[in-house]
C-alpha cells in the first residue's frame, strides 16, 4: 500500500482531495490532486508529474482515475475512518456488544 498518500480538506471549501500527488508533496507543493497511481512505485501523480514519471519509468503502467477502484485506499482516509468521532486523539479499536457500537478506549472507559 502506498504509505505516503494523503487526503486533505481545504479549510475554505467543501472540496475533499482524496489523493494527493506524492511528487508535488515531495517538492512542498501542497494540495495537488493525484490523477494517476503507479503500482510499481506505489505512488500517486498529478497530470503534470505523470509525464516525467512516464519518461523515467517507461515500462511502468499507471492507473488513471477511470480505474480508481484499483487504487489503494489512502492512508489519510484510513486514519480518518479509524479515528473516534468523540475522542479525536484515539483510534477505534473495540466493539461494544451491549450497545452494538464501535468505540475507542476512552469511550469504553466513559460509556461502556
N, CA, C and O of each residue as an XYZ file, in Angstrom:
448
protein
N       0.839     -1.175      0.000
C       0.000      0.000      0.000
C       0.878      1.231      0.000
O       1.922      1.254      0.652
N       0.470      2.240     -0.716
C       1.249      3.468     -0.768
C       1.167      4.150      0.583
O       0.089      4.541      1.031
N       2.294      4.287      1.216
C       2.296      4.775      2.588
C       2.233      6.282      2.690
O       1.842      6.805      3.733
N       2.605      6.997      1.644
C       2.633      8.445      1.782
C       1.436      9.122      1.136
O       1.420     10.348      1.025
N       0.456      8.382      0.716
C      -0.726      9.005      0.158
C      -1.478      9.745      1.240
O      -1.492      9.333      2.400
N      -2.102     10.836      0.851
C      -2.805     11.636      1.835
C      -4.128     12.113      1.285
O      -4.353     12.118      0.074
N      -4.968     12.499      2.160
C      -6.229     13.122      1.820
C      -6.271     14.434      2.584
O      -5.777     14.519      3.708
N      -6.858     15.451      1.979
C      -6.927     16.714      2.692
C      -8.245     17.400      2.411
O      -8.867     17.184      1.371
N      -8.654     18.212      3.334
C      -9.842     19.020      3.172
C      -9.385     20.457      3.202
O      -8.776     20.904      4.174
N      -9.679     21.185      2.136
C      -9.305     22.588      2.091
C     -10.166     23.348      3.097
O     -11.391     23.231      3.065
N      -9.538     24.137      4.004
C     -10.284     24.814      5.052
C     -11.365     25.764      4.543
O     -12.383     25.942      5.212
N     -11.170     26.377      3.380
C     -12.126     27.369      2.910
C     -13.084     26.810      1.861
O     -13.791     27.577      1.206
N     -13.119     25.495      1.690
C     -14.024     24.929      0.703
C     -14.618     23.620      1.197
O     -14.239     23.096      2.244
N     -15.552     23.110      0.422
C     -16.165     21.827      0.738
C     -15.489     20.693     -0.023
O     -15.921     19.544      0.067
N     -14.434     21.003     -0.770
C     -13.766     20.004     -1.591
C     -12.873     19.104     -0.748
O     -12.089     19.575      0.076
N     -13.005     17.814     -0.968
C     -12.140     16.846     -0.314
C     -11.228     16.266     -1.379
O     -11.693     15.696     -2.366
N      -9.936     16.415     -1.176
C      -8.979     15.843     -2.103
C      -8.604     14.471     -1.562
O      -7.881     14.355     -0.572
N      -9.102     13.443     -2.221
C      -8.935     12.095     -1.716
C      -7.528     11.557     -1.900
O      -7.068     10.758     -1.085
N      -6.829     11.975     -2.954
C      -5.457     11.538     -3.195
C      -4.612     12.752     -3.587
O      -5.035     13.585     -4.389
N      -3.423     12.836     -3.016
C      -2.513     13.946     -3.273
C      -1.309     13.427     -4.045
O      -0.818     12.330     -3.779
N      -0.837     14.217     -5.002
C       0.336     13.860     -5.787
C       1.561     13.782     -4.871
O       1.930     14.770     -4.236
N       2.183     12.613     -4.809
C       3.353     12.422     -3.949
C       4.549     13.222     -4.434
O       5.322     13.726     -3.620
N       4.719     13.351     -5.758
C       5.857     14.096     -6.304
C       5.743     15.579     -5.959
O       6.737     16.199     -5.581
N       4.565     16.147     -6.083
C       4.350     17.556     -5.708
C       4.547     17.740     -4.205
O       5.141     18.721     -3.757
N       4.046     16.794     -3.449
C       4.176     16.847     -1.995
C       5.653     16.804     -1.591
O       6.060     17.503     -0.663
N       6.458     15.988     -2.283
C       7.897     15.911     -2.012
C       8.586     17.247     -2.260
O       9.593     17.558     -1.624
N       8.042     18.038     -3.186
C       8.615     19.335     -3.517
C       7.926     20.466     -2.753
O       8.087     21.639     -3.090
N       7.165     20.108     -1.734
C       6.441     21.062     -0.892
C       5.401     21.860     -1.644
O       5.067     22.975     -1.243
N       4.877     21.301     -2.742
C       3.740     21.890     -3.434
C       2.512     21.186     -2.878
O       2.159     20.092     -3.318
N       1.870     21.819     -1.915
C       0.810     21.163     -1.143
C      -0.516     21.191     -1.892
O      -0.861     22.181     -2.538
N      -1.249     20.093     -1.796
C      -2.633     20.069     -2.215
C      -2.917     19.763     -3.667
O      -4.050     19.966     -4.104
N      -1.952     19.285     -4.447
C      -2.210     18.944     -5.838
C      -2.869     17.562     -5.896
O      -2.300     16.578     -5.426
N      -4.047     17.498     -6.462
C      -4.773     16.228     -6.550
C      -4.066     15.278     -7.499
O      -3.554     15.682     -8.543
N      -4.047     14.011     -7.118
C      -3.454     12.980     -7.966
C      -4.479     12.497     -8.976
O      -5.659     12.351     -8.660
N      -4.016     12.251    -10.189
C      -4.866     11.743    -11.253
C      -4.448     10.348    -11.696
O      -5.155      9.685    -12.456
N      -3.279      9.908    -11.207
C      -2.735      8.612    -11.606
C      -2.092      7.928    -10.415
O      -1.649      8.579     -9.469
N      -2.048      6.611    -10.475
C      -1.374      5.799     -9.469
C      -0.466      4.817    -10.188
O      -0.886      4.167    -11.146
N       0.783      4.705     -9.729
C       1.723      3.740    -10.278
C       1.890      2.614     -9.264
O       2.399      2.822     -8.163
N       1.458      1.431     -9.651
C       1.517      0.285     -8.745
C       2.961     -0.123     -8.455
O       3.278     -0.524     -7.336
N       3.832     -0.023     -9.450
C       5.231     -0.393     -9.252
C       5.919      0.536     -8.256
O       6.689      0.080     -7.411
N       5.652      1.807     -8.350
C       6.251      2.803     -7.442
C       5.472      2.930     -6.138
O       6.011      3.391     -5.132
N       4.201      2.519     -6.155
C       3.277      2.720     -5.037
C       3.177      4.200     -4.686
O       3.248      4.589     -3.521
N       3.009      5.014     -5.727
C       2.923      6.464     -5.552
C       1.837      7.034     -6.453
O       1.458      6.439     -7.461
N       1.348      8.212     -6.056
C       0.304      8.919     -6.774
C       0.917     10.109     -7.499
O       1.864     10.722     -7.006
N       0.368     10.439     -8.685
C       0.902     11.525     -9.501
C      -0.217     12.374    -10.083
O      -1.286     11.866    -10.421
N       0.041     13.678    -10.196
C      -0.891     14.584    -10.866
C      -0.632     14.499    -12.375
O       0.283     13.799    -12.807
N      -1.420     15.196    -13.160
C      -1.269     15.181    -14.610
C       0.089     15.674    -15.076
O       0.624     15.167    -16.062
N       0.657     16.659    -14.382
C       1.976     17.182    -14.763
C       3.087     16.201    -14.427
O       3.966     15.958    -15.254
N       3.063     15.644    -13.246
C       4.150     14.770    -12.780
C       4.155     13.411    -13.466
O       5.202     12.771    -13.566
N       2.985     12.963    -13.943
C       2.937     11.646    -14.586
C       3.742     11.641    -15.876
O       4.245     10.594    -16.283
N       3.873     12.799    -16.527
C       4.647     12.857    -17.768
C       6.120     12.569    -17.506
O       6.731     11.784    -18.230
N       6.697     13.192    -16.486
C       8.091     12.933    -16.138
C       8.258     11.492    -15.672
O       9.228     10.828    -16.037
N       7.338     11.017    -14.884
C       7.374      9.624    -14.425
C       7.380      8.678    -15.632
O       8.130      7.702    -15.653
N       6.551      8.965    -16.625
C       6.474      8.136    -17.825
C       7.780      8.128    -18.611
O       8.141      7.118    -19.216
N       8.487      9.257    -18.600
C       9.780      9.326    -19.287
C      10.851      8.548    -18.523
O      11.676      7.861    -19.125
N      10.832      8.659    -17.216
C      11.831      7.983    -16.391
C      11.572      6.483    -16.264
O      12.508      5.684    -16.220
N      10.316      6.116    -16.207
C       9.934      4.718    -15.987
C       8.974      4.275    -17.089
O       7.787      4.058    -16.847
N       9.503      4.146    -18.290
C       8.672      3.852    -19.465
C       7.922      2.531    -19.354
O       6.851      2.381    -19.942
N       8.459      1.585    -18.623
C       7.808      0.272    -18.515
C       6.765      0.201    -17.408
O       6.077     -0.812    -17.279
N       6.633      1.255    -16.607
C       5.613      1.273    -15.559
C       4.260      1.602    -16.181
O       4.165      2.434    -17.083
N       3.236      0.950    -15.698
C       1.874      1.234    -16.150
C       1.151      2.004    -15.063
O       0.990      1.518    -13.944
N       0.719      3.204    -15.401
C      -0.027      3.993    -14.418
C      -1.516      3.760    -14.603
O      -1.989      3.457    -15.698
N      -2.238      3.909    -13.504
C      -3.684      3.696    -13.493
C      -4.358      5.045    -13.274
O      -4.095      5.719    -12.277
N      -5.214      5.435    -14.189
C      -5.912      6.714    -14.083
C      -7.135      6.635    -13.185
O      -7.487      5.566    -12.685
N      -7.772      7.768    -12.990
C      -8.959      7.831    -12.126
C     -10.134      7.020    -12.681
O     -11.051      6.676    -11.935
N     -10.114      6.718    -13.963
C     -11.179      5.889    -14.540
C     -11.221      4.538    -13.839
O     -12.288      3.948    -13.667
N     -10.044      4.053    -13.435
C      -9.940      2.773    -12.730
C      -9.553      2.983    -11.264
O      -8.744      2.229    -10.722
N     -10.122      3.993    -10.629
C      -9.757      4.341     -9.246
C     -10.042      3.200     -8.271
O      -9.448      3.142     -7.194
N     -10.938      2.303     -8.640
C     -11.221      1.155     -7.774
C     -10.015      0.224     -7.655
O      -9.996     -0.645     -6.784
N      -9.019      0.388     -8.506
C      -7.792     -0.403     -8.444
C      -6.699      0.296     -7.632
O      -5.632     -0.275     -7.408
N      -6.960      1.521     -7.194
C      -6.017      2.266     -6.361
C      -6.142      1.793     -4.913
O      -7.216      1.353     -4.504
N      -5.063      1.876     -4.131
C      -5.186      1.562     -2.703
C      -5.902      2.698     -1.982
O      -5.935      3.828     -2.470
N      -6.462      2.403     -0.848
C      -7.102      3.430     -0.033
C      -5.996      4.302      0.554
O      -4.991      3.786      1.042
N      -6.175      5.606      0.510
C      -5.134      6.496      1.019
C      -5.028      6.387      2.541
O      -6.016      6.123      3.227
N      -3.831      6.591      3.051
C      -3.566      6.495      4.483
C      -4.422      7.481      5.272
O      -4.932      7.137      6.338
N      -4.586      8.694      4.766
C      -5.392      9.692      5.473
C      -6.851      9.272      5.576
O      -7.504      9.542      6.583
N      -7.360      8.622      4.556
C      -8.748      8.144      4.601
C      -8.877      7.037      5.643
O      -9.827      7.019      6.426
N      -7.910      6.109      5.648
C      -7.927      5.035      6.647
C      -7.845      5.631      8.050
O      -8.601      5.237      8.938
N      -6.928      6.579      8.252
C      -6.803      7.235      9.560
C      -8.102      7.926      9.962
O      -8.523      7.839     11.115
N      -8.733      8.608      9.017
C      -9.993      9.305      9.293
C     -11.065      8.308      9.727
O     -11.789      8.554     10.692
N     -11.165      7.195      9.025
C     -12.188      6.199      9.341
C     -11.939      5.500     10.667
O     -12.882      5.039     11.311
N     -10.690      5.415     11.080
C     -10.354      4.736     12.333
C     -10.325      5.676     13.535
O     -10.160      5.216     14.665
N     -10.478      6.965     13.320
C     -10.437      7.931     14.411
C     -11.810      8.058     15.062
O     -12.829      8.157     14.378
N     -11.822      8.053     16.374
C     -13.064      8.192     17.137
C     -13.675      9.566     16.870
O     -12.967     10.573     16.879
N     -14.987      9.610     16.633
C     -15.673     10.879     16.386
C     -15.698     11.770     17.619
O     -15.678     12.996     17.501
N     -15.742     11.166     18.794
C     -15.826     11.926     20.042
C     -14.434     12.272     20.570
O     -14.191     13.405     20.987
N     -13.531     11.309     20.554
C     -12.181     11.480     21.089
C     -11.182     11.429     19.940
O     -10.619     10.374     19.648
N     -10.966     12.554     19.297
C     -10.156     12.633     18.066
C      -8.738     12.112     18.237
O      -8.092     11.752     17.253
N      -8.248     12.067     19.456
C      -6.873     11.617     19.701
C      -6.773     10.100     19.828
O      -5.678      9.563     19.992
N      -7.919      9.401     19.753
C      -7.934      7.952     19.919
C      -8.427      7.250     18.656
O      -9.250      7.776     17.906
N      -7.901      6.057     18.449
C      -8.328      5.205     17.339
C      -9.413      4.243     17.821
O      -9.370      3.759     18.952
N     -10.372      3.975     16.958
C     -11.407      2.992     17.250
C     -10.759      1.615     17.165
O     -10.184      1.248     16.141
N     -10.861      0.858     18.254
C     -10.229     -0.466     18.250
C     -11.045     -1.521     18.983
O     -10.577     -2.638     19.203
N     -12.275     -1.158     19.362
C     -13.095     -2.108     20.111
C     -14.549     -2.023     19.645
O     -14.966     -1.055     19.010
N     -15.302     -3.067     19.982
C     -16.720     -3.100     19.671
C     -17.489     -3.446     20.932
O     -17.192     -4.450     21.580
N     -18.459     -2.644     21.285
C     -19.299     -2.894     22.453
C     -20.490     -3.744     22.000
O     -21.349     -3.276     21.252
N     -20.530     -4.990     22.460
C     -21.623     -5.887     22.089
C     -22.956     -5.435     22.677
O     -24.003     -5.604     22.052
N     -22.915     -4.867     23.867
C     -24.139     -4.417     24.518
C     -24.811     -3.288     23.732
O     -26.020     -3.317     23.501
N     -24.013     -2.290     23.324
C     -24.558     -1.133     22.614
C     -24.447     -1.256     21.094
O     -24.946     -0.401     20.363
N     -23.789     -2.323     20.617
C     -23.585     -2.530     19.176
C     -22.936     -1.297     18.547
O     -23.445     -0.722     17.585
N     -21.804     -0.916     19.121
C     -21.163      0.332     18.732
C     -19.646      0.160     18.708
O     -19.070     -0.458     19.603
N     -18.996      0.717     17.668
C     -17.538      0.771     17.646
C     -17.078      1.861     18.595
O     -17.716      2.907     18.703
N     -15.968      1.618     19.285
C     -15.523      2.622     20.239
C     -14.008      2.581     20.445
O     -13.333      1.604     20.120
N     -13.513      3.673     20.993
C     -12.097      3.794     21.328
C     -11.930      3.461     22.819
O     -12.930      3.299     23.518
N     -10.709      3.356     23.313
C     -10.509      3.052     24.739
C     -11.160      4.077     25.672
O     -11.651      3.718     26.742
N     -11.167      5.345     25.270
C     -11.785      6.371     26.120
C     -13.305      6.215     26.170
O     -13.916      6.412     27.220
N     -13.914      5.862     25.037
C     -15.366      5.598     25.013
C     -15.709      4.433     25.936
O     -16.698      4.475     26.666
N     -14.875      3.392     25.892
C     -15.106      2.230     26.765
C     -15.066      2.668     28.205
O     -15.915      2.271     29.004
N     -14.093      3.478     28.543
C     -13.950      3.963     29.910
C     -15.121      4.868     30.331
O     -15.594      4.787     31.464
N     -15.573      5.710     29.429
C     -16.624      6.689     29.739
C     -18.029      6.109     29.708
O     -18.851      6.433     30.564
N     -18.315      5.247     28.720
C     -19.703      4.882     28.464
C     -20.003      3.392     28.439
O     -21.160      3.001     28.593
N     -19.010      2.564     28.252
C     -19.298      1.161     28.022
C     -18.681      0.341     29.140
O     -18.803     -0.884     29.147
